[in-house]
Amino acid sequence: MLNNRLSMPACIALCFCLSVFFEANNALADDTAVAVTTASVQRAPIAQPVRAYGIVAASAANLTSINLPYVARITQLRVQTGQPVRRGDPLFVVQADPAAALAATQARSAATLADGELSRTQSLFDKGLATASQLAAARKATQDAREALASQAQSGITSGAKAVASPIDGVVLQISAGQGDQVQAGAPIMQLAGADRGQQTRGNVMLAVEPSDAINIHAGDEVRLRGLSSSLAKVSMTGRVVLVGASIDPQSQLVDVGANVPLGNSGFIPGTHVAADIDTNRGMHWVVPRSAVLKDEHGNFVFQVASGNKARRVNVVTQIEDLDHYGIDGPLNASQPIVVSGNYELKDGMTVQGAGGAPR
C-alpha cells in the first residue's frame, strides 16, 4: 500500500521549487511592458474659456429713432419688424392732431396778417402818418410770425394725411406704436438699424456671465460667437470684449459684458440669440490632453516616456482648463512623449510599449 505522506526532505524540496517559481513569476511581471498611448508635448498659448449667453444688438452708432415733433395718430403702418428699407421708402402714415393742425393753420394766418400790417404801417410811415416806433413794432410782429411759421413748417404738420419716409437705408429693428395709436410729440414710433456696407462693420453683442467669472474677463479678451439656432450652430464669429459691467443685474443676477464682433453679411442679424466663449487668463504653458494629467495625495502629475521606454513621473501644476486640454507647468522634457492612455497602470520606472505592441 502506497504511503500518502511526504517525507521531510521531499517537503523541503517542494517548498524550494515553489519559492523559485513565484520569484520568477514576479520578476516576469515586473519586466512586463504596459501598453500605452502617447502624444508629443509642447508649450503653446492657451486660455481659460468662460461661457456666456446673450443677444446681437445693432451698434448704437447705427441706430435711428423715428418720432414726430407733434401729436398725431398713426393711420397706417407700411412696414413690419425685420423688414429692410431704403431711404425714402414710406414707413407709416399719420394724421396730425386737430389742435396741432389748427396751430399750423393759425401760424400761416398770423404770418399773412403780420405781412399785411407791416405793409400798411410802412405806407403810413412814408406819408408821415405813422411813427418810427409803430413801424418797428410792425416789423417785430412780422419777424415773430415768420419764425413761428418756420417752426411749424419744420415740424412737417399738415392738415391731411402724411406719409413718413425712411431717412436711411437699413432694417426696421423695432416698432413701438401700432396702427390707430395716438403718439405724443417726441415719443419713439420706430427704430431703424442702419445698413453699414463697409468691410469693417462691427456689431454690438451684449452677453451675460456669472459674477464669479466676470472678475477674470477684461477688455480685449477674445470672444468666439456662435448662434443658438440650428442654422447658425456651426457658424463662428470672432471679436473682442470692450466692456465688463461693474455691477450685478438685479433681474438676471448676472454681469453684463459688451463685445464688438464683425458681423459683415452673416446671419447674425440684430435680435439673434447667441452663445459665446470668452478667452481669459491667456498664457504660455505646456498644453496636454486632459487624460494625461493624473492626481494622487502628492498632487497632479503626468508620465513621460524616457530613454529605455521607461515611464518617468513628472509633478505638475494645472494652470488652465480648456475644453479638451490642460495648460500645465512643470519640468517636462519637450523631446519625450507624454502618456495619454494607459497611465493609470503605470508606476515610476515601469517599461511601456505602444498600444500596437511596439515599445515607445
C-alpha positions in Angstrom: 0.0 0.0 0.0 1.3 3.4 -1.1 2.1 5.9 1.7 0.4 9.4 1.0 2.6 11.3 3.4 5.7 13.0 2.0 9.0 12.7 3.8 10.6 15.8 5.4 13.3 16.1 2.6 10.6 15.9 0.0 8.6 18.8 1.7 11.7 20.9 1.8 12.4 20.3 -1.9 8.8 21.1 -2.8 8.8 24.4 -0.9 12.1 25.4 -2.6 10.6 24.7 -6.0 7.5 26.8 -5.3 9.7 29.7 -4.0 11.7 29.7 -7.1 8.6 29.6 -9.2 6.9 32.6 -7.5 10.1 34.7 -7.6 10.5 34.0 -11.3 6.9 34.9 -11.9 7.2 38.2 -10.0 10.3 39.1 -11.9 8.5 38.4 -15.2 5.6 40.6 -14.0 8.0 43.4 -13.2 9.5 43.2 -16.7 6.1 43.1 -18.5 5.7 46.3 -20.6 2.5 48.3 -20.1 0.7 49.2 -23.3 0.2 53.0 -23.5 -0.8 55.7 -26.0 1.5 58.8 -26.1 1.4 62.2 -27.6 4.0 64.9 -28.2 4.1 67.8 -25.7 4.8 71.5 -26.4 4.5 74.9 -24.9 1.7 77.0 -26.6 -0.7 79.7 -25.8 -3.9 78.5 -24.0 -6.7 80.4 -22.4 -9.5 79.6 -19.8 -12.8 79.8 -21.6 -15.8 81.4 -19.9 -19.2 80.5 -21.3 -21.6 83.4 -21.9 -25.1 83.8 -23.5 -26.6 86.9 -25.0 -28.1 88.7 -27.9 -26.9 90.5 -31.0 -27.9 94.2 -31.0 -27.3 96.9 -33.6 -24.4 99.2 -32.9 -25.7 102.3 -31.1 -23.9 104.4 -33.8 -26.1 102.8 -36.4 -29.5 103.3 -34.7 -32.0 105.9 -35.9 -35.1 106.6 -33.9 -38.2 107.8 -35.8 -40.6 110.2 -33.9 -42.7 113.2 -34.6 -42.4 116.7 -33.1 -46.2 117.0 -32.7 -49.1 114.9 -31.5 -50.5 112.6 -34.2 -52.5 109.5 -34.9 -51.0 106.6 -36.9 -53.5 105.7 -39.6 -51.4 103.1 -41.4 -48.2 101.1 -40.9 -46.4 100.3 -44.1 -43.6 98.1 -42.7 -43.0 95.4 -40.1 -40.2 94.4 -37.8 -37.2 93.0 -39.6 -38.1 94.4 -43.0 -35.2 96.1 -44.9 -36.0 99.6 -46.2 -34.3 102.1 -48.5 -34.0 105.8 -48.0 -37.4 107.4 -49.0 -39.5 104.3 -48.5 -42.8 105.1 -46.6 -42.7 103.8 -43.1 -46.2 104.9 -41.8 -49.0 107.4 -42.5 -50.1 109.9 -39.8 -52.9 112.3 -39.3 -51.9 115.3 -37.2 -53.9 116.0 -34.1 -56.6 118.6 -34.8 -55.1 121.0 -32.3 -51.6 120.7 -33.9 -53.1 121.2 -37.4 -55.0 124.2 -36.1 -51.8 125.7 -34.7 -50.1 125.3 -38.1 -53.0 127.0 -39.8 -53.1 129.8 -37.3 -49.3 130.3 -37.8 -49.8 130.7 -41.5 -52.7 133.1 -41.0 -50.7 135.1 -38.4 -47.8 135.4 -40.8 -50.0 136.6 -43.6 -51.7 139.1 -41.3 -48.4 140.4 -40.0 -47.0 140.9 -43.5 -50.1 142.9 -44.4 -49.9 145.0 -41.3 -46.2 145.7 -41.9 -47.0 146.8 -45.5 -49.8 149.1 -44.2 -47.7 150.6 -41.5 -44.8 151.2 -43.9 -47.2 153.1 -46.2 -48.5 155.3 -43.4 -44.9 155.9 -42.2 -43.9 157.0 -45.7 -46.8 159.6 -45.6 -45.9 160.8 -42.2 -49.0 159.3 -40.6 -47.2 156.6 -38.5 -44.3 156.9 -36.1 -41.0 155.1 -36.2 -41.9 153.1 -33.1 -45.1 151.9 -34.8 -43.1 150.7 -37.8 -40.6 149.0 -35.6 -43.4 147.2 -33.7 -44.9 146.0 -37.0 -41.6 144.7 -38.2 -41.1 142.9 -34.9 -44.6 141.3 -35.2 -43.8 140.2 -38.7 -40.5 138.6 -37.7 -42.1 136.7 -34.8 -44.9 135.5 -37.1 -42.5 134.2 -39.7 -40.4 132.4 -37.1 -43.5 130.7 -35.7 -44.5 129.7 -39.2 -41.0 128.4 -40.0 -41.1 126.3 -36.8 -44.5 124.8 -37.8 -43.2 124.1 -41.3 -40.1 122.4 -39.9 -42.3 120.1 -37.8 -44.0 119.0 -41.1 -47.5 119.4 -39.8 -50.2 119.2 -42.5 -53.9 119.3 -42.2 -54.3 116.0 -44.1 -52.7 112.5 -44.1 -48.9 112.5 -44.4 -46.6 109.6 -45.2 -43.4 109.5 -43.1 -40.4 108.2 -45.1 -37.3 106.4 -44.0 -34.3 108.7 -43.7 -31.7 105.9 -44.2 -31.1 102.6 -45.8 -31.5 100.0 -43.1 -33.7 97.4 -41.3 -36.7 98.0 -39.1 -35.5 97.0 -35.7 -38.4 97.8 -33.5 -41.9 99.3 -33.8 -43.2 100.9 -30.7 -46.6 102.1 -31.8 -49.5 100.3 -33.5 -51.9 101.4 -36.2 -54.6 103.6 -34.7 -52.4 104.7 -31.8 -52.1 108.4 -30.9 -48.5 109.3 -30.2 -47.2 112.2 -28.2 -44.6 114.7 -29.6 -41.1 113.2 -29.4 -42.4 109.7 -28.4 -40.5 106.9 -30.3 -42.5 105.3 -33.0 -40.0 103.1 -34.8 -36.2 102.3 -34.6 -34.1 101.6 -37.6 -30.7 99.9 -37.8 -28.5 101.5 -40.4 -27.1 99.3 -43.1 -23.3 99.9 -42.9 -21.9 98.4 -46.1 -18.2 98.9 -45.1 -15.9 95.9 -44.8 -15.2 96.8 -41.1 -18.7 96.7 -39.9 -18.8 95.8 -36.2 -22.0 94.9 -34.4 -22.5 95.2 -30.7 -23.2 91.9 -28.8 -24.5 92.0 -25.3 -23.6 89.0 -23.2 -24.1 87.9 -19.6 -21.8 85.9 -17.3 -21.7 84.6 -13.8 -20.3 87.1 -11.3 -17.5 84.7 -10.3 -16.4 84.5 -14.0 -16.6 88.3 -14.6 -13.6 89.0 -12.5 -11.4 87.2 -15.0 -12.7 89.0 -18.0 -11.0 92.1 -19.3 -11.4 94.4 -22.3 -9.5 93.0 -25.3 -10.2 89.3 -24.4 -11.1 87.3 -27.5 -14.8 86.3 -28.0 -15.9 83.3 -30.1 -19.5 83.7 -31.1 -22.0 81.2 -32.4 -25.7 81.1 -32.9 -28.1 79.0 -30.8 -30.3 78.2 -33.8 -29.5 75.1 -35.9 -28.8 77.2 -38.9 -26.0 79.2 -37.1 -24.7 76.5 -34.7 -21.7 75.8 -37.0 -21.0 79.4 -37.9 -18.4 81.1 -35.7 -17.6 84.8 -35.5 -14.6 86.3 -33.5 -14.4 89.6 -31.8 -13.2 91.3 -28.6 -14.6 92.3 -25.2 -15.0 96.1 -25.0 -16.9 96.5 -21.7 -17.3 94.5 -18.5 -20.1 95.5 -16.2 -19.2 96.8 -12.7 -22.4 95.6 -11.1 -24.8 92.6 -11.0 -28.1 92.9 -12.9 -30.8 92.8 -10.3 -33.1 90.7 -12.5 -30.8 88.2 -14.1 -28.2 88.2 -11.2 -25.5 88.1 -13.9 -22.9 90.6 -15.0 -23.2 92.2 -18.5 -20.3 92.0 -20.9 -20.3 94.0 -24.2 -18.3 92.7 -27.2 -17.6 94.1 -30.6 -17.9 91.4 -33.3 -17.6 92.0 -37.0 -20.8 90.6 -38.3 -20.5 91.5 -42.0 -23.1 89.8 -44.1 -23.5 86.9 -41.8 -26.8 85.6 -40.4 -26.2 87.2 -37.0 -28.8 89.9 -37.5 -30.0 92.1 -34.6 -32.1 90.1 -32.2 -30.2 86.8 -32.8 -29.6 84.8 -29.5 -26.1 83.6 -29.2 -23.6 81.7 -27.1 -20.0 82.7 -26.7 -16.7 81.5 -25.3 -14.6 84.3 -23.8 -10.9 83.5 -23.6 -9.5 84.6 -20.2 -6.1 84.3 -18.5 -4.3 83.5 -21.8 -0.7 82.5 -21.3 2.1 80.1 -22.4 2.0 76.7 -20.8 2.6 73.0 -21.6 -0.5 72.1 -23.4 -1.5 68.4 -22.9 -4.7 66.4 -23.3 -6.9 66.2 -20.2 -6.4 62.5 -19.9 -2.7 62.9 -19.5 -3.0 64.5 -16.1 -3.4 62.3 -13.0 -3.8 63.2 -9.3 -2.9 61.5 -6.1 -2.1 62.5 -2.5 1.0 64.3 -3.7 -0.7 66.4 -6.3 -1.1 66.5 -10.1 1.4 64.5 -12.2 2.0 63.1 -15.7 4.1 60.3 -17.2 6.7 60.9 -19.9 8.5 58.1 -21.7 12.2 58.4 -21.0 15.1 56.5 -22.6 14.8 52.8 -22.4 11.0 53.1 -22.7 10.7 53.8 -19.0 7.8 55.8 -17.5 9.0 58.9 -15.8 6.7 60.6 -13.3 6.7 64.4 -13.5 4.9 66.5 -10.9 3.0 69.4 -12.5 0.7 72.3 -11.6 -2.6 72.8 -13.6 -2.9 76.4 -14.6 -5.6 76.4 -17.3 -8.5 74.1 -18.0 -9.7 74.2 -21.6 -12.4 72.1 -23.1 -10.1 69.2 -24.1 -6.7 70.3 -22.8 -4.9 71.4 -19.7 -2.3 74.1 -19.6 0.3 72.9 -17.0 3.6 74.0 -15.6 6.4 71.6 -14.6 9.8 70.2 -15.5 8.7 68.5 -18.7 11.0 67.4 -21.5 9.8 68.6 -24.9 11.6 65.7 -26.6 9.9 63.0 -24.5 6.3 61.9 -25.4 3.6 62.1 -22.7 1.4 59.2 -21.8 -2.3 60.0 -22.5 -3.8 56.5 -22.2 -2.8 53.6 -20.0 -1.2 55.9 -17.5 -3.4 54.7 -14.6 -1.5 51.3 -14.7 1.9 53.0 -14.5 4.4 53.5 -11.7 7.6 55.5 -11.9 10.2 53.5 -13.8 8.0 50.9 -15.4 8.5 49.8 -19.0 6.0 50.9 -21.6 5.1 49.9 -25.1 2.9 51.4 -27.7 -0.8 50.3 -27.9 0.1 48.5 -31.1 2.8 46.4 -29.4 6.0 48.3 -30.3 7.8 49.7 -27.3 7.7 53.5 -27.1 
